[in-house]
Amino acid sequence: MTPVLRKKRILEELAVKGKVDIIDLVNLLDVSAMTIRRDLDELEKQKKLIRTHGGAAIPETIIAEQSYLQKISEAHPQKVEIAEIAIKLVKDGMKVFLDSGTTNFEIAKRLKGKENLTIVTNDIKIAAELMDSKVEVIMLGGKIQNGVGAVFGTYAENMLKEIHVDILFLGAHAVHSTLGITSATLEKASIKREMINSSEVVYLVVDALKFGKKAFAKIASIDSVTAIITDQTLPVEVEEIYSEMTSFIKGVKK
């Protein structure tokens, strides 16, 4: 088989499966692993695929920032499921950081009945939700992202350097097996890294739709979080890929 036909066959496999492994291509095309790696490298230079650990995948569109109204209607049942799991990890007397986002907003709604709890947040909607509760609320100061309600910037990051919490529920735009945990902007990625540094335990709270995706700015590697809390729709084969890097806490299929 000529190199041209071999690469064409690789792209056909990608079109069907979305990702390919080197070992499978070796068996399929009856060539060496070195030859397959060379083919994949050349195809990546042509922007026809992206290299992954042990194989390749179809290039995906980078996820852009969405408004709060767009986010709140997306995967709402899954976010509720994640929130129900998350609140079981919160104990009386804890200091909890709720990152901005609609999944953490669902967690906030379920924690507002608590009394012996301190919640730190950079989300004005979460702070407003908890305003009339008995929970102690600490709101980060800084620049407010219009249309989203997230607070970020130098003031917020400096404040984070002065505190330490028991648990962080971290949000993200995308989770990728090789690119890690990513966000839509450099500013949001920066403040999320400070949140991780200020936290004893870090739970990434993301629905299944965010896996295998990528956003503009890297927050951290997947192994930097204690565990990922997600919903039960995440395919087992996807969970197995990420389980090599961190633990999972999922809802139970009904």
C-alpha positions in Angstrom: 0.0 0.0 0.0 1.4 3.4 -1.0 1.9 6.2 1.7 -0.9 8.2 0.0 -3.4 5.3 0.2 -2.3 4.5 3.7 -3.0 8.0 4.9 -6.3 8.0 3.1 -7.2 4.8 5.0 -6.2 6.3 8.3 -8.5 9.3 7.7 -11.3 7.0 6.7 -10.9 5.2 10.1 -10.9 8.6 11.9 -14.1 9.7 10.1 -15.9 6.6 11.3 -14.5 6.2 14.8 -13.5 9.8 15.8 -10.1 8.5 17.1 -7.6 5.7 16.3 -4.9 3.9 18.1 -1.5 3.2 16.7 -1.6 -0.5 17.5 -5.0 -0.9 15.7 -3.6 0.9 12.7 -0.5 -1.4 12.7 -2.8 -4.4 12.6 -5.1 -2.9 10.0 -2.5 -1.7 7.6 0.2 -4.3 8.3 3.0 -1.9 8.7 5.3 -0.9 11.6 4.4 1.4 14.5 7.2 3.7 13.3 5.5 4.0 9.9 2.1 4.8 11.5 3.7 7.4 13.8 5.3 9.1 10.8 2.0 9.1 8.9 0.2 10.6 11.9 2.8 13.2 12.3 2.5 14.3 8.7 -1.3 14.3 8.8 -1.1 16.5 11.9 1.1 19.0 10.1 -1.6 19.1 7.4 -4.1 19.9 10.2 -6.1 16.8 9.3 -5.9 15.2 12.8 -4.4 15.8 16.3 -2.0 13.4 17.9 -3.1 11.9 21.2 -1.4 9.5 23.6 -1.0 6.3 21.6 -2.9 7.5 18.5 -4.8 10.4 16.9 -8.2 12.0 16.9 -10.3 14.3 14.7 -9.5 18.0 15.3 -12.3 19.6 17.3 -13.7 23.1 17.3 -12.4 25.1 20.3 -15.3 25.9 22.6 -16.0 29.6 23.0 -17.5 31.4 26.0 -21.3 31.2 26.4 -23.6 33.6 28.2 -25.2 32.6 31.5 -28.6 32.1 29.8 -27.1 29.8 27.2 -25.3 27.7 29.9 -28.2 27.3 32.3 -30.4 25.6 29.7 -27.7 23.2 28.5 -27.5 19.7 30.1 -29.6 20.9 33.1 -30.6 17.4 34.3 -27.0 16.3 34.3 -26.0 19.4 36.3 -28.6 18.6 38.9 -27.3 15.0 39.1 -23.8 16.3 39.7 -25.0 18.7 42.3 -26.7 15.9 44.3 -23.4 14.0 44.3 -21.4 17.0 45.3 -23.4 18.1 48.3 -22.8 14.7 50.0 -19.1 15.6 50.2 -19.7 18.8 52.1 -19.6 18.4 55.9 -20.6 20.9 58.7 -17.9 23.5 59.4 -16.2 23.2 56.0 -14.9 26.1 54.0 -16.1 25.5 50.4 -15.2 27.3 47.2 -17.8 27.3 44.5 -16.3 28.3 41.2 -18.5 30.3 38.8 -20.9 28.4 36.6 -24.3 26.9 36.3 -23.3 23.5 37.7 -22.0 25.1 40.9 -25.1 27.3 41.0 -27.1 24.0 41.4 -24.8 23.0 44.2 -25.3 26.4 45.9 -29.1 26.0 45.8 -28.7 22.7 47.7 -26.3 24.1 50.3 -28.3 27.2 51.2 -30.2 25.3 53.9 -27.0 24.7 55.8 -25.9 26.8 58.8 -22.4 25.9 59.9 -20.8 26.5 56.5 -18.6 29.1 54.8 -18.8 29.4 51.0 -16.4 31.4 49.0 -17.3 32.2 45.4 -16.4 34.3 42.4 -19.9 34.1 40.9 -22.4 37.0 41.6 -25.4 34.8 40.9 -24.2 32.2 43.5 -23.6 34.9 46.0 -27.1 36.3 45.4 -28.6 32.9 45.8 -27.0 32.4 49.2 -27.6 36.0 50.3 -30.7 35.3 52.5 -29.4 32.0 53.9 -27.6 31.3 57.1 -24.4 30.3 55.2 -21.5 32.6 55.6 -20.7 33.9 52.1 -17.4 35.4 51.0 -17.4 37.1 47.6 -14.2 37.7 45.7 -13.7 41.2 44.4 -12.6 42.1 40.9 -13.8 42.5 37.4 -17.2 41.1 36.6 -17.6 39.3 33.2 -20.7 40.8 31.5 -23.4 38.3 30.6 -21.8 35.6 32.7 -21.4 37.0 36.2 -18.0 35.6 36.9 -15.4 37.7 38.8 -11.8 37.5 37.8 -8.6 39.6 37.6 -5.7 40.6 39.8 -7.8 41.6 42.8 -9.6 38.3 42.9 -6.4 36.3 42.5 -4.6 38.3 45.2 -7.5 37.5 47.6 -7.2 33.8 46.8 -3.6 33.9 47.8 -4.7 34.9 51.3 -7.2 32.1 51.9 -7.4 28.3 52.1 -10.5 26.1 51.7 -11.4 22.5 52.5 -13.1 21.8 49.1 -13.1 23.4 45.7 -15.8 22.6 43.2 -14.1 23.6 40.0 -15.9 24.3 36.7 -14.4 24.1 33.2 -15.3 24.6 29.6 -13.7 21.4 28.4 -11.8 18.3 29.5 -9.3 16.6 27.1 -7.2 13.5 27.6 -4.0 15.2 26.3 -4.7 18.9 26.6 -6.1 18.7 30.2 -8.7 21.0 31.8 -9.3 24.1 29.8 -11.2 27.4 29.9 -12.4 29.9 27.3 -10.1 32.8 28.3 -6.6 33.2 29.8 -8.0 35.3 32.6 -10.5 32.6 33.7 -7.8 29.9 33.5 -5.5 32.0 35.6 -8.0 32.5 38.5 -9.0 28.8 38.4 -5.3 27.9 38.9 -5.3 30.1 42.0 -8.4 28.4 43.2 -6.7 25.0 42.9 -3.6 26.3 44.8 -5.9 27.6 47.6 -7.8 24.3 48.1 -7.1 21.2 50.1 -9.3 19.0 47.9 -10.4 19.7 44.3 -13.4 18.2 42.6 -13.9 19.0 38.9 -17.6 19.2 38.3 -18.4 18.7 34.6 -21.1 17.0 32.6 -20.4 14.3 30.1 -20.7 16.6 27.1 -17.5 18.4 28.1 -15.2 15.4 27.7 -13.0 15.1 24.6 -13.5 18.9 24.0 -11.0 21.7 24.1 -11.1 25.4 25.0 -8.6 28.2 24.5 -6.6 28.3 27.7 -5.2 25.5 29.9 -6.2 25.5 33.5 -4.3 22.4 34.7 -3.6 18.8 34.0 -6.2 16.2 34.8 -4.1 14.6 37.5 -4.1 17.9 39.4 -7.7 17.3 40.7 -8.7 14.9 43.4 -11.6 13.5 41.4 -14.0 14.3 38.6 -17.7 14.4 39.5 -19.8 13.8 36.4 -23.2 12.3 35.3 -24.0 8.7 34.4 -24.2 9.4 30.7 -20.4 9.4 30.4 -19.5 6.3 28.3 -17.5 3.6 30.1 -14.8 3.7 27.4 -14.3 7.5 27.9 -14.2 7.1 31.7 -11.5 4.4 31.3 -9.3 6.8 29.4 -9.5 9.5 32.1 -9.4 7.1 35.0 -5.7 6.6 34.3 -5.2 10.2 35.5 -7.7 10.7 38.3 -10.7 9.2 40.1 -14.3 9.4 39.1 -17.5 10.0 41.1 -20.6 9.3 38.9 -24.3 9.1 39.2 -25.8 5.6 39.1 -27.6 4.5 36.0 -31.3 4.1 36.6 
